[in-house]
Amino acid sequence: MSDLITMDDLSNSEIVEILDTATRLLPVAKGEIYAPLLAGKVLGNLFFENSTRTRMSFESAMKRLGGEVINLSSIGSSVSKGETLYDTMQMVQGYSDIAVIRHPNQGAAQYSADAVDIPVLNAGDGAGNHPTQTILDLFTIRQSHGTLEDLNVVLVGDLRYGRTTHSLSHALMRFGAKLTLISPKGLRMPEEIVSDLTAAGGDVSESEDMAGAISDADVIYMTRIQKERFPDEDEYIKVAGIYKMTASDLSGAKGSMIVMHPLPRVDEIDPSVDATKHAAYFDQAFNGVPTRMALLCRSLDVKVPKKVK
């Protein structure tokens, strides 16, 4: 049994194996085949921050594989009475076979994994990491381009607080991607992450010009400016709405270029983009189901057959 706290927990070959497994599980994720590989297993879904796609896709993944799910949030649980995270994890360990946790504090997922013997999957810890999102992002990119190797990927928006881009940038660099980081000065990718990427031989450039990066991009990964992460609302107001993509902005894009977004979007992608061939963000959201199926099976040491039927 294995935890997944950061992408450093996975080698490149393990990432590819997970993506291959997720591909085999696509018919199950779509409800075309019922494969109760996790029958008798219980998932503890612990969400101390709001979530739509991550929580629901984990629940869908577990149930489509025949397992059961118990949900916990800070509202309506003993957390609201002051129960510690350690004590909560002890209870969850007694009730479930595997746990998924989203928490506002960076490092909470690792703390939780250290506290229990069941596997723990990090569904986002503050502004830290979001490795299961990274796996579904990589799956989406590979489904669209047929490879993860040597792509030109543009990350746009809140790169300072955006944990999705923190995890994704490290993973893409490992597969030889050229990364272009587009953000206002106050929301640049943390310096330590950029240093790590370049020290590892990554091809990384930073800019504030989204329009100038579109024509060469294979992937444009948009993110919202995360109001909830700002300590000062005035600072948020200064940068809110700074990047807005419309369909007309994509007139010079490569035909194969895809636009991604971890969602929810606010106003950074205009609805006019939805009807273009470039829009991949709703498929991306669905891809959370097969990829999280693969991760649940991996962490529970359940082998997925080469031919799922």
C-alpha positions as a Python dict, from the first residue, in 0.01 Angstrom:
ca = {
    (1, 'M'): (0, 0, 0),
    (2, 'S'): (132, 343, -87),
    (3, 'D'): (62, 710, -18),
    (4, 'L'): (64, 986, -277),
    (5, 'I'): (157, 1319, -118),
    (6, 'T'): (366, 1485, -390),
    (7, 'M'): (468, 1392, -743),
    (8, 'D'): (810, 1308, -601),
    (9, 'D'): (648, 989, -470),
    (10, 'L'): (626, 864, -830),
    (11, 'S'): (895, 784, -1086),
    (12, 'N'): (837, 865, -1452),
    (13, 'S'): (776, 498, -1527),
    (14, 'E'): (520, 479, -1245),
    (15, 'I'): (342, 785, -1386),
    (16, 'V'): (321, 624, -1729),
    (17, 'E'): (196, 300, -1574),
    (18, 'I'): (-81, 491, -1391),
    (19, 'L'): (-182, 668, -1713),
    (20, 'D'): (-189, 334, -1898),
    (21, 'T'): (-407, 186, -1623),
    (22, 'A'): (-642, 485, -1639),
    (23, 'T'): (-675, 433, -2014),
    (24, 'R'): (-785, 74, -1958),
    (25, 'L'): (-1036, 194, -1699),
    (26, 'L'): (-1201, 453, -1927),
    (27, 'P'): (-1499, 227, -2012),
    (28, 'V'): (-1557, 171, -1639),
    (29, 'A'): (-1537, 546, -1570),
    (30, 'K'): (-1797, 605, -1841),
    (31, 'G'): (-2031, 344, -1695),
    (32, 'E'): (-2003, 120, -2001),
    (33, 'I'): (-1853, -167, -1800),
    (34, 'Y'): (-1897, -256, -1434),
    (35, 'A'): (-1573, -381, -1281),
    (36, 'P'): (-1603, -421, -901),
    (37, 'L'): (-1229, -431, -842),
    (38, 'L'): (-1265, -247, -510),
    (39, 'A'): (-1572, -429, -377),
    (40, 'G'): (-1557, -447, 2),
    (41, 'K'): (-1321, -146, 27),
    (42, 'V'): (-1417, 185, 190),
    (43, 'L'): (-1277, 527, 96),
    (44, 'G'): (-1267, 803, 357),
    (45, 'N'): (-1313, 1137, 178),
    (46, 'L'): (-1185, 1415, 407),
    (47, 'F'): (-1243, 1763, 266),
    (48, 'F'): (-1161, 2053, 495),
    (49, 'E'): (-1177, 2292, 197),
    (50, 'N'): (-1452, 2331, -60),
    (51, 'S'): (-1436, 2097, -358),
    (52, 'T'): (-1661, 1991, -643),
    (53, 'R'): (-1459, 1799, -903),
    (54, 'T'): (-1198, 1637, -678),
    (55, 'R'): (-1443, 1513, -415),
    (56, 'M'): (-1706, 1397, -664),
    (57, 'S'): (-1458, 1229, -899),
    (58, 'F'): (-1301, 1034, -612),
    (59, 'E'): (-1648, 928, -500),
    (60, 'S'): (-1748, 833, -854),
    (61, 'A'): (-1420, 644, -905),
    (62, 'M'): (-1464, 441, -588),
    (63, 'K'): (-1830, 360, -649),
    (64, 'R'): (-1782, 263, -1015),
    (65, 'L'): (-1521, 16, -893),
    (66, 'G'): (-1768, -136, -648),
    (67, 'G'): (-1634, 31, -332),
    (68, 'E'): (-1805, 249, -73),
    (69, 'V'): (-1738, 607, 37),
    (70, 'I'): (-1774, 791, 366),
    (71, 'N'): (-1747, 1169, 359),
    (72, 'L'): (-1620, 1409, 623),
    (73, 'S'): (-1590, 1786, 623),
    (74, 'S'): (-1511, 2040, 894),
    (75, 'I'): (-1879, 2137, 892),
    (76, 'G'): (-2099, 1885, 1069),
    (77, 'S'): (-1812, 1688, 1222),
    (78, 'S'): (-1619, 1695, 1547),
    (79, 'V'): (-1354, 1907, 1376),
    (80, 'S'): (-1588, 2200, 1445),
    (81, 'K'): (-1560, 2109, 1816),
    (82, 'G'): (-1181, 2136, 1808),
    (83, 'E'): (-1083, 1775, 1735),
    (84, 'T'): (-723, 1757, 1619),
    (85, 'L'): (-627, 1633, 1275),
    (86, 'Y'): (-432, 1351, 1439),
    (87, 'D'): (-739, 1229, 1629),
    (88, 'T'): (-958, 1262, 1321),
    (89, 'M'): (-716, 1048, 1122),
    (90, 'Q'): (-718, 780, 1393),
    (91, 'M'): (-1097, 760, 1359),
    (92, 'V'): (-1083, 750, 980),
    (93, 'Q'): (-830, 467, 993),
    (94, 'G'): (-1079, 262, 1188),
    (95, 'Y'): (-1360, 326, 941),
    (96, 'S'): (-1192, 301, 600),
    (97, 'D'): (-924, 128, 396),
    (98, 'I'): (-787, 440, 226),
    (99, 'A'): (-820, 814, 281),
    (100, 'V'): (-821, 1119, 57),
    (101, 'I'): (-757, 1454, 225),
    (102, 'R'): (-786, 1817, 120),
    (103, 'H'): (-674, 2065, 382),
    (104, 'P'): (-598, 2440, 389),
    (105, 'N'): (-263, 2390, 563),
    (106, 'Q'): (41, 2302, 358),
    (107, 'G'): (194, 1983, 495),
    (108, 'A'): (-133, 1849, 637),
    (109, 'A'): (-143, 1559, 392),
    (110, 'Q'): (202, 1436, 490),
    (111, 'Y'): (115, 1478, 858),
    (112, 'S'): (-200, 1272, 804),
    (113, 'A'): (-12, 999, 619),
    (114, 'D'): (242, 978, 900),
    (115, 'A'): (-38, 944, 1156),
    (116, 'V'): (-202, 630, 1012),
    (117, 'D'): (-126, 296, 851),
    (118, 'I'): (-382, 317, 569),
    (119, 'P'): (-275, 483, 243),
    (120, 'V'): (-341, 857, 213),
    (121, 'L'): (-383, 1052, -112),
    (122, 'N'): (-325, 1427, -110),
    (123, 'A'): (-618, 1610, -272),
    (124, 'G'): (-459, 1950, -214),
    (125, 'D'): (-280, 2095, 88),
    (126, 'G'): (-309, 2473, 95),
    (127, 'A'): (-80, 2630, -163),
    (128, 'G'): (138, 2318, -160),
    (129, 'N'): (72, 2019, -384),
    (130, 'H'): (-216, 1855, -570),
    (131, 'P'): (-66, 1539, -722),
    (132, 'T'): (-390, 1365, -820),
    (133, 'Q'): (-483, 1674, -1023),
    (134, 'T'): (-142, 1654, -1189),
    (135, 'I'): (-205, 1293, -1289),
    (136, 'L'): (-536, 1381, -1455),
    (137, 'D'): (-371, 1681, -1622),
    (138, 'L'): (-96, 1460, -1763),
    (139, 'F'): (-359, 1210, -1877),
    (140, 'T'): (-550, 1487, -2058),
    (141, 'I'): (-234, 1610, -2230),
    (142, 'R'): (-132, 1261, -2338),
    (143, 'Q'): (-483, 1181, -2464),
    (144, 'S'): (-474, 1495, -2679),
    (145, 'H'): (-114, 1488, -2802),
    (146, 'G'): (-30, 1118, -2779),
    (147, 'T'): (279, 1196, -2573),
    (148, 'L'): (412, 1391, -2276),
    (149, 'E'): (753, 1442, -2430),
    (150, 'D'): (895, 1779, -2537),
    (151, 'L'): (576, 1983, -2543),
    (152, 'N'): (553, 2362, -2514),
    (153, 'V'): (328, 2428, -2215),
    (154, 'V'): (215, 2774, -2107),
    (155, 'L'): (95, 2816, -1747),
    (156, 'V'): (-115, 3131, -1694),
    (157, 'G'): (-253, 3319, -1394),
    (158, 'D'): (-201, 3259, -1024),
    (159, 'L'): (128, 3071, -1019),
    (160, 'R'): (215, 3183, -668),
    (161, 'Y'): (-75, 3024, -483),
    (162, 'G'): (-187, 2777, -751),
    (163, 'R'): (-93, 2434, -615),
    (164, 'T'): (-204, 2270, -940),
    (165, 'T'): (69, 2452, -1133),
    (166, 'H'): (329, 2377, -865),
    (167, 'S'): (282, 2003, -902),
    (168, 'L'): (228, 2011, -1278),
    (169, 'S'): (537, 2216, -1357),
    (170, 'H'): (764, 1965, -1183),
    (171, 'A'): (602, 1671, -1361),
    (172, 'L'): (613, 1831, -1706),
    (173, 'M'): (980, 1923, -1663),
    (174, 'R'): (1058, 1557, -1599),
    (175, 'F'): (916, 1475, -1943),
    (176, 'G'): (1116, 1746, -2119),
    (177, 'A'): (850, 2015, -2155),
    (178, 'K'): (935, 2375, -2232),
    (179, 'L'): (753, 2583, -1970),
    (180, 'T'): (640, 2941, -2017),
    (181, 'L'): (514, 3099, -1694),
    (182, 'I'): (271, 3387, -1749),
    (183, 'S'): (164, 3586, -1443),
    (184, 'P'): (159, 3935, -1293),
    (185, 'K'): (466, 4014, -1083),
    (186, 'G'): (285, 3958, -755),
    (187, 'L'): (171, 3611, -856),
    (188, 'R'): (486, 3466, -1008),
    (189, 'M'): (579, 3105, -953),
    (190, 'P'): (763, 3082, -618),
    (191, 'E'): (1134, 3142, -668),
    (192, 'E'): (1231, 2811, -507),
    (193, 'I'): (1017, 2618, -757),
    (194, 'V'): (1165, 2803, -1056),
    (195, 'S'): (1513, 2739, -916),
    (196, 'D'): (1439, 2369, -874),
    (197, 'L'): (1308, 2346, -1230),
    (198, 'T'): (1609, 2520, -1385),
    (199, 'A'): (1858, 2334, -1164),
    (200, 'A'): (1712, 2010, -1297),
    (201, 'G'): (1774, 2125, -1653),
    (202, 'G'): (1425, 2257, -1724),
    (203, 'D'): (1362, 2505, -2007),
    (204, 'V'): (1171, 2774, -1818),
    (205, 'S'): (1086, 3132, -1910),
    (206, 'E'): (872, 3393, -1732),
    (207, 'S'): (659, 3668, -1881),
    (208, 'E'): (348, 3878, -1826),
    (209, 'D'): (237, 3855, -2192),
    (210, 'M'): (-21, 3582, -2251),
    (211, 'A'): (-105, 3687, -2607),
    (212, 'G'): (256, 3653, -2719),
    (213, 'A'): (278, 3293, -2599),
    (214, 'I'): (-30, 3150, -2771),
    (215, 'S'): (100, 3081, -3123),
    (216, 'D'): (381, 2845, -3013),
    (217, 'A'): (189, 2665, -2738),
    (218, 'D'): (87, 2300, -2741),
    (219, 'V'): (-98, 2343, -2412),
    (220, 'I'): (-227, 2658, -2242),
    (221, 'Y'): (-310, 2592, -1878),
    (222, 'M'): (-527, 2872, -1741),
    (223, 'T'): (-587, 2925, -1369),
    (224, 'R'): (-811, 3156, -1172),
    (225, 'I'): (-679, 3422, -938),
    (226, 'Q'): (-751, 3258, -600),
    (227, 'K'): (-914, 3520, -382),
    (228, 'E'): (-924, 3285, -82),
    (229, 'R'): (-544, 3258, -73),
    (230, 'F'): (-480, 3633, -49),
    (231, 'P'): (-403, 3770, 299),
    (232, 'D'): (-508, 4118, 180),
    (233, 'E'): (-820, 4172, -34),
    (234, 'D'): (-675, 4496, -178),
    (235, 'E'): (-390, 4292, -326),
    (236, 'Y'): (-643, 4057, -483),
    (237, 'I'): (-836, 4346, -639),
    (238, 'K'): (-517, 4469, -809),
    (239, 'V'): (-476, 4148, -1009),
    (240, 'A'): (-833, 4013, -1040),
    (241, 'G'): (-932, 3964, -1403),
    (242, 'I'): (-586, 4041, -1539),
    (243, 'Y'): (-594, 3754, -1792),
    (244, 'K'): (-907, 3685, -1994),
    (245, 'M'): (-903, 3444, -2289),
    (246, 'T'): (-1164, 3468, -2566),
    (247, 'A'): (-1214, 3258, -2879),
    (248, 'S'): (-1071, 3536, -3095),
    (249, 'D'): (-743, 3520, -2901),
    (250, 'L'): (-692, 3167, -3037),
    (251, 'S'): (-707, 3254, -3408),
    (252, 'G'): (-330, 3209, -3445),
    (253, 'A'): (-301, 2898, -3227),
    (254, 'K'): (-183, 2559, -3349),
    (255, 'G'): (-471, 2337, -3454),
    (256, 'S'): (-368, 2076, -3198),
    (257, 'M'): (-329, 2321, -2910),
    (258, 'I'): (-551, 2253, -2608),
    (259, 'V'): (-673, 2493, -2341),
    (260, 'M'): (-689, 2343, -1993),
    (261, 'H'): (-814, 2472, -1658),
    (262, 'P'): (-838, 2293, -1321),
    (263, 'L'): (-1174, 2469, -1264),
    (264, 'P'): (-1370, 2642, -1129),
    (265, 'R'): (-1323, 2928, -1371),
    (266, 'V'): (-1438, 3279, -1291),
    (267, 'D'): (-1385, 3509, -1590),
    (268, 'E'): (-1041, 3401, -1717),
    (269, 'I'): (-1188, 3184, -1996),
    (270, 'D'): (-1479, 3337, -2185),
    (271, 'P'): (-1765, 3095, -2268),
    (272, 'S'): (-1690, 3161, -2637),
    (273, 'V'): (-1385, 2935, -2598),
    (274, 'D'): (-1607, 2640, -2501),
    (275, 'A'): (-1722, 2585, -2860),
    (276, 'T'): (-1371, 2585, -3007),
    (277, 'K'): (-1169, 2271, -3085),
    (278, 'H'): (-912, 2388, -2832),
    (279, 'A'): (-1133, 2362, -2521),
    (280, 'A'): (-1026, 2059, -2315),
    (281, 'Y'): (-1121, 2161, -1961),
    (282, 'F'): (-1449, 1971, -1933),
    (283, 'D'): (-1286, 1652, -2065),
    (284, 'Q'): (-1006, 1727, -1819),
    (285, 'A'): (-1257, 1736, -1532),
    (286, 'F'): (-1404, 1399, -1637),
    (287, 'N'): (-1055, 1251, -1656),
    (288, 'G'): (-1040, 1277, -1279),
    (289, 'V'): (-1251, 961, -1265),
    (290, 'P'): (-1034, 710, -1459),
    (291, 'T'): (-708, 852, -1320),
    (292, 'R'): (-830, 844, -961),
    (293, 'M'): (-957, 491, -1021),
    (294, 'A'): (-604, 397, -1121),
    (295, 'L'): (-458, 569, -815),
    (296, 'L'): (-703, 403, -576),
    (297, 'C'): (-621, 60, -720),
    (298, 'R'): (-248, 131, -701),
    (299, 'S'): (-259, 246, -339),
    (300, 'L'): (-471, -53, -238),
    (301, 'D'): (-247, -299, -425),
    (302, 'V'): (-532, -410, -650),
    (303, 'K'): (-417, -525, -992),
    (304, 'V'): (-611, -393, -1289),
    (305, 'P'): (-626, -655, -1567),
    (306, 'K'): (-484, -573, -1909),
    (307, 'K'): (-831, -623, -2050),
    (308, 'V'): (-1103, -482, -1824),
    (309, 'K'): (-1438, -649, -1889),
}
